[in-house]
Amino acid sequence: MDFLISMFNSLPGVAAEGLFYGIFALGVYITYKILDVADLTVDASIVTGCAVTTICILYGVNSLVAVFIAFLAGMIAGALTGFFHTFLKIPAILAGILSQFSLYTINMIIMGMQSYLDTTGTTKALIPMSPTAYASVSKFSLIVSSRDKISAMVVGFVFVIAIIALLYWFFGTEFGCSLRATGANPKMARAQGINTNFATVFGLMFSNGFVALAGGLLAQYTGGSNITFGAGAIVIGLASVVIGEVLCSAFFKKGANFAVRLTFVVVGSLIYSLIKRFVINVGLDTNFLKLISAVIVAIFLSAPNFKNSFVRKGTKKGA
Amino acid sequence: MLELKNVCKTFYAGTVNERVALNDVSLTLSDGDVVTIIGGNGAGKSTLLNMVSGTLPVDAGQVLIDGVDITNYPEHKRAKFLGRVFQDPMTGTAASMGIDENLALALRRGKHRGLGWGITKKERAEFSKRLEEFGLGLESRITAKVGLLSGGQRQVLTLLMATLKKPKLLLLDEHTAALDPKTAKIVLEATDKIIREDNLTAMMITHNMHDAITYGNRLIMMMDGRIIYDVAGEEKKSLTVPDLLKKFEEYSGGSFANDRMMLSK
């Protein structure tokens, strides 16, 4: 009973976090599902978003504006991957790893070149390259904060709705369609006059923009920026995308509208956060989460293949 | 309208696998020319088309369309002038997008793609009308994903996409080779109809010598990266398959018995 009560009490926090990670997952969806590129940049660009937002706020920038600046910073991070991938012709996965690696340093510079503030707001000496460089924003006015989980949930919800609407509109435009065509069949796209390199770079920028925006919201929610924050984030993003997709195809057997599919990505993220909270409340070490996440992603990614091979076996028996 | 000047292309240059695909090829097409291209495997037919479409860069030489040197244009920029249908039915369309969305993409070939709607109601109605002409029933399932269509249906769709915005030049790279004979015939007839109605200039690679003779006003035979025979007008009309076989033998020293050409008289 105590367990249920503690689960219930944590629901607003779960929802808020799930919604912020939902924005992150929507960014992953753009590259993974629409552009057909597994972009590993996100592990670092989410931290870029955290770092930029934190620094902006420490410098007195309005916390909402700070999140949009994070969006722009994320776009630059995506452009870096795009440059590696299209201009230097490095395979997408490696291009993502390379910019993830470079961004680690850049994130450290963003966070470390400035003196940082700890939770009490006293200025401390700069510790360059410290893996725990942590700047707190808790004494500033923020659009979301873990101090008020209900309003954080509402803000997260508003952001999610606005972003889904924006994506729905964008991928229906001529330019958005050219991005979809690039992901679906680049040869065909080029034959129809689409500059697939430009489309890919823009898609990566757009995606990482939302990833960094999610980072900006999470930085405010958790009270600061931490360099190790993004490690393995891609797996959380993929978990949300695949959980959402499986549920969506279960509810809408004949295929769903694009906005519905995007909504299910966020639903996937909410479910992921719930699982995460469950693991924590059960008393498991949170370090188990990574293994559990990997297993979840592996199961959901492989489920369609297994299903097909079982069906095939079944028909053979019947025949 | 199309001019190829001394185009050369070698694959794997400087290695043991070095293969000369095009050896100093020059070719001029006039407006309204419909050229069929035949030749054995590795003769350079597809490479010739790829040089025009910009899929691969030329090693040397020039490509001009209507006097404009497009040699250094990237593939997507050349698409403005070209309609293309490929051998593999999967290549020409986006499987995960709707029939209507594919056509809408093709309608915007050569135009700036901005933030206007990617497809409008009016366009969808227009696409239905155009699809109806082919009698494949595609007009009634216009929002269906292209991945659900058969190979033949996809080739017809690609053909319509290639010609929806009238191209200066239509490139057909063995576009019926992957289809069954009956479907191939339907697609070929549809191609012929569109070329006639829109008065298009076209290049068509085929392995079927009979088709090469029947269609078009000009025929090119290629071997070892060169154009070895180029015939047009009345002389082309009076050609027969045995004539072509004899030509082949003449140039190859009678050693092409294993070639795929033999199989599709």
Chai-1 contact restraints between the chains, C-beta under 6 A:
chainA,res_idxA,chainB,res_idxB,connection_type,confidence,min_distance_angstrom,max_distance_angstrom,comment,restraint_id
A,G172,B,G118,contact,1.0,0.0,6.0,A-B,restraint_1
A,T173,B,L115,contact,1.0,0.0,6.0,A-B,restraint_2
A,T173,B,G118,contact,1.0,0.0,6.0,A-B,restraint_3
A,E174,B,R108,contact,1.0,0.0,6.0,A-B,restraint_4
A,E174,B,R113,contact,1.0,0.0,6.0,A-B,restraint_5
A,E174,B,G114,contact,1.0,0.0,6.0,A-B,restraint_6
A,E174,B,G116,contact,1.0,0.0,6.0,A-B,restraint_7
A,E174,B,G118,contact,1.0,0.0,6.0,A-B,restraint_8
A,F175,B,R113,contact,1.0,0.0,6.0,A-B,restraint_9
A,F175,B,L115,contact,1.0,0.0,6.0,A-B,restraint_10
A,C177,B,G118,contact,1.0,0.0,6.0,A-B,restraint_11
A,S178,B,R113,contact,1.0,0.0,6.0,A-B,restraint_12
A,A181,B,A94,contact,1.0,0.0,6.0,A-B,restraint_13
A,A181,B,L105,contact,1.0,0.0,6.0,A-B,restraint_14
A,A184,B,A94,contact,1.0,0.0,6.0,A-B,restraint_15
A,A184,B,S96,contact,1.0,0.0,6.0,A-B,restraint_16
A,A184,B,M97,contact,1.0,0.0,6.0,A-B,restraint_17
A,N185,B,A94,contact,1.0,0.0,6.0,A-B,restraint_18
A,K187,B,T91,contact,1.0,0.0,6.0,A-B,restraint_19
A,M188,B,G92,contact,1.0,0.0,6.0,A-B,restraint_20
A,M188,B,A94,contact,1.0,0.0,6.0,A-B,restraint_21
A,R190,B,E75,contact,1.0,0.0,6.0,A-B,restraint_22
A,R190,B,H76,contact,1.0,0.0,6.0,A-B,restraint_23
A,A191,B,A79,contact,1.0,0.0,6.0,A-B,restraint_24
A,A191,B,R84,contact,1.0,0.0,6.0,A-B,restraint_25
A,Q192,B,L105,contact,1.0,0.0,6.0,A-B,restraint_26
A,Q192,B,A106,contact,1.0,0.0,6.0,A-B,restraint_27
A,Q192,B,R109,contact,1.0,0.0,6.0,A-B,restraint_28
A,G193,B,H76,contact,1.0,0.0,6.0,A-B,restraint_29
A,G193,B,A79,contact,1.0,0.0,6.0,A-B,restraint_30
A,G193,B,K80,contact,1.0,0.0,6.0,A-B,restraint_31
A,G193,B,R109,contact,1.0,0.0,6.0,A-B,restraint_32
A,G193,B,G110,contact,1.0,0.0,6.0,A-B,restraint_33
A,I194,B,H76,contact,1.0,0.0,6.0,A-B,restraint_34
A,N195,B,H76,contact,1.0,0.0,6.0,A-B,restraint_35
